[in-house]
Amino acid sequence: MTKKSFNLRNVAKIGVTCLAVLMFVACSKKDDNGGGSAKFSPPAWIQGSWGAAPNGVGPEIFNFTSNDVLMSGVSLKTYTGSGPGGYSSISETKKTDNLYEITIKAKASGSEAVSGFFSFKKGDGNYIEFGTNETGSAITDYGKLYKR
């Protein structure tokens, strides 16, 4: 069994897939009169903008506010509910004072369900550790995201 190393491309692939399905389901909600919004309250240590390169170089990947999580500039707060043949749910978990996790599950009509599991560990204030996978199983390989 080979160990997978942290790879920003994997993060992007999981994130883009989840966002695409979430947006499709959100657009479908117009016909449904359903839907809702996720409730977020990220801990103070993670609030702010984070990217993959140190010293403020490169694009923002995550932005955490007191009541929302933005992934590549897209608010996750509004992407919950169901549309014709699809659904989406986003939840947060504060496992400890130093560990914050987000789980995204979504399915668009006629497609397979997708999920993304994002785990954030408190760093020194200039960085946080970040891991992701598609299953929600234990993450053993973390990379760093740096304060913007």
C-alpha positions as CSV (number, residue, x, y, z in Angstrom):
1,M,0.0,0.0,0.0
2,T,1.5,3.3,-1.0
3,K,1.1,6.5,1.0
4,K,-0.4,9.4,-0.8
5,S,1.4,12.7,-0.1
6,F,-0.4,16.0,0.2
7,N,-1.0,17.4,-3.2
8,L,-2.7,20.7,-3.9
9,R,-4.0,19.3,-7.2
10,N,-6.0,16.7,-5.2
11,V,-7.4,19.5,-3.0
12,A,-8.4,21.5,-6.1
13,K,-10.0,18.4,-7.8
14,I,-12.1,17.6,-4.7
15,G,-13.1,21.3,-4.2
16,V,-14.0,22.0,-7.8
17,T,-16.1,18.8,-8.0
18,C,-18.0,19.6,-4.8
19,L,-18.5,23.2,-5.8
20,A,-19.8,22.2,-9.3
21,V,-22.3,19.8,-7.9
22,L,-23.4,22.2,-5.2
23,M,-23.9,25.0,-7.7
24,F,-26.0,22.7,-10.0
25,V,-28.2,21.7,-7.0
26,A,-28.5,25.3,-5.9
27,C,-29.6,26.4,-9.4
28,S,-32.1,23.6,-9.4
29,K,-33.6,24.8,-6.1
30,K,-35.4,27.6,-8.0
31,D,-38.0,25.0,-9.1
32,D,-38.2,23.4,-5.7
33,N,-38.9,26.2,-3.3
34,G,-36.8,24.2,-0.9
35,G,-33.3,24.6,0.3
36,G,-31.7,26.3,3.3
37,S,-28.4,27.5,4.4
38,A,-25.5,26.0,6.3
39,K,-24.7,27.5,9.7
40,F,-21.0,28.1,10.2
41,S,-19.1,29.4,13.2
42,P,-15.4,28.8,12.5
43,P,-13.1,29.2,15.5
44,A,-11.2,32.5,15.9
45,W,-7.8,31.0,15.2
46,I,-8.9,30.1,11.6
47,Q,-10.7,33.2,10.6
48,G,-9.1,35.1,7.7
49,S,-7.8,34.3,4.3
50,W,-5.5,31.4,3.6
51,G,-3.5,30.3,0.5
52,A,-1.0,27.7,-0.6
53,A,2.1,30.0,-0.8
54,P,3.8,31.9,2.0
55,N,4.1,35.7,2.2
56,G,0.8,36.4,0.6
57,V,1.8,35.1,-2.8
58,G,-0.8,33.2,-4.9
59,P,-4.5,32.9,-4.8
60,E,-6.7,32.6,-1.8
61,I,-8.0,29.1,-1.3
62,F,-10.1,29.5,1.9
63,N,-11.6,32.5,3.6
64,F,-13.2,31.9,7.0
65,T,-15.4,34.6,8.6
66,S,-17.3,34.5,11.9
67,N,-20.3,32.9,10.1
68,D,-19.2,31.6,6.7
69,V,-16.6,29.6,4.8
70,L,-15.6,30.7,1.3
71,M,-13.8,28.3,-0.9
72,S,-12.0,29.9,-3.9
73,G,-14.3,32.9,-3.3
74,V,-17.6,30.9,-3.3
75,S,-19.6,31.0,-0.1
76,L,-20.5,27.5,1.2
77,K,-23.2,29.0,3.4
78,T,-25.9,29.0,0.8
79,Y,-25.3,25.6,-0.9
80,T,-27.5,23.3,1.1
81,G,-30.9,21.8,0.3
82,S,-32.3,19.8,-2.5
83,G,-33.4,20.2,-6.0
84,P,-35.0,17.9,-8.5
85,G,-33.2,14.6,-8.1
86,G,-30.3,16.1,-6.1
87,Y,-29.3,17.2,-2.7
88,S,-26.4,18.9,-0.9
89,S,-25.3,19.2,2.7
90,I,-22.4,20.9,4.4
91,S,-21.6,20.5,8.1
92,E,-18.8,21.6,10.3
93,T,-17.2,19.9,13.3
94,K,-15.0,21.4,16.0
95,K,-13.3,18.2,17.3
96,T,-10.9,20.0,19.6
97,D,-9.7,23.6,20.2
98,N,-7.1,23.0,17.5
99,L,-9.0,20.9,14.9
100,Y,-11.8,22.2,12.6
101,E,-13.5,20.0,9.9
102,I,-16.0,20.5,7.1
103,T,-17.9,17.8,5.3
104,I,-19.6,18.4,2.0
105,K,-22.0,15.9,0.4
106,A,-23.8,16.6,-2.8
107,K,-25.6,14.9,-5.7
108,A,-26.9,16.4,-8.9
109,S,-29.8,14.8,-10.8
110,G,-28.5,12.0,-13.0
111,S,-25.0,11.9,-11.5
112,E,-23.1,10.1,-8.7
113,A,-22.9,11.6,-5.3
114,V,-19.7,13.3,-4.4
115,S,-18.2,14.2,-1.0
116,G,-15.3,16.2,0.3
117,F,-13.9,16.1,3.7
118,F,-11.6,19.0,4.8
119,S,-9.6,19.0,8.0
120,F,-7.8,22.1,9.4
121,K,-5.3,22.0,12.3
122,K,-4.3,25.1,14.2
123,G,-0.7,26.3,13.3
124,D,1.4,29.1,14.7
125,G,-0.9,32.0,13.4
126,N,1.0,32.3,10.1
127,Y,-0.1,29.0,8.8
128,I,-2.7,26.2,9.3
129,E,-2.3,22.6,8.4
130,F,-4.8,21.3,5.9
131,G,-5.8,17.8,4.7
132,T,-8.6,16.5,2.6
133,N,-10.0,13.3,1.2
134,E,-13.2,12.1,-0.5
135,T,-14.2,9.5,2.1
136,G,-14.0,11.2,5.6
137,S,-11.6,8.5,6.7
138,A,-8.6,9.6,8.9
139,I,-6.3,12.0,7.2
140,T,-2.6,11.3,7.8
141,D,-1.0,13.7,5.4
142,Y,-1.4,17.4,6.0
143,G,0.0,20.4,4.0
144,K,0.2,24.0,5.0
145,L,-2.0,27.0,4.1
146,Y,-0.5,30.4,4.8
147,K,-2.2,33.5,6.1
148,R,-2.9,36.1,3.5
